[in-house]
Amino acid sequence: YDSTTLFIPTSQWKKFTPFEKQFWEIKSNHYDSVVFFKKGKFYELYENDADIAASVFDLKVADRVNMKMAGVPEASFTFWAAKFVNAG
């Protein structure tokens, strides 16, 4: 297995919710980017992106069903997006 690629076994893929499939499809094409998902009044980061949010910006990570998640309020998204971009 090549660790620079994303591999999801078919057996696991079949268990994913529609959102999890959407997330992993997007991340498989943009694995080296932090991806914010707008959900309601929040922009959320999942899995490794949530870990980055916690380690770089001390945002709290929660375990939601099958995925780790961190988020920022919609009202402060521009502030947080700039912080992520500036951090590289």
N, C-alpha and C positions, 0 to 999 in steps of 0.2 A: 504494500500500500504506500502510495506517495503522499507524505504528510503535507505537501503544499497544495493538495487538492481537497475537495470536499467529497466524502463518500458516505452515503446513507444506504444501508442495506434495504432491499425491497421489503423485507419482513417488517422493518421499523416504519418505512414510508407508509405502508398500508394502515398503520395505527394512528398516524397523525390526523389532527383535526384540519379542516379546510384552512384555518389561519396558519397553522404550523407548516402546512405544505406551501402556502403563499410565502411565508417568511423564508423557508429554506430555498425555494426557487429563486427568490431575489438575492439572498446571500450567496448562493452558488455562483451568481454572475457578478457579485460585488463583494467578495469575501474580504478584500483588503480595505473596505470602507465601513465606517460606522453608519448604520441605517436607522433613522428615526421613523417610527410608525405613528401616525396620528390616530388616536383612539379617544373619542369624546373630547374632553377638554385637556387632554394630555398628549405629549409626544413621548413615546415609549421606545426603549432599547431592550433588546433581548439577547440572551445567551452571552457570547463573548463580548458583544457591544456593551451589555450591562456590566460585565466585569471591568471593562475599560472605564466606564462612567464611575464605578466605585473606586478603582485604584487611582485614577488621575484626578477626579473631582470630588471624591468622598460622597457620592450619591448613594443612597441606600438601595440595596438589591433585595428583592422579594422573590420567593419561589411561588410562581403562579401555575398551578396545575402541573404541566410538564416542562415549563421553561422558566429560566431566571429572567427577571425584569427589573429595570430601573426607569424612572420617568421624570419629566419636567412639565410644569404647567404650561398650557398653551400661551398664556400671557407673557411668559419669560423665555419662550423658545428662541427668539432672536438672540438674546443674551447668551443662552447655552450653546446655540449653534456656533456663534462666534468664538466661544471659549474652546469648543472642540476643534474648529478649523485652526485657530491660533496654536493649539497644542500639537497639531500635525496629525 
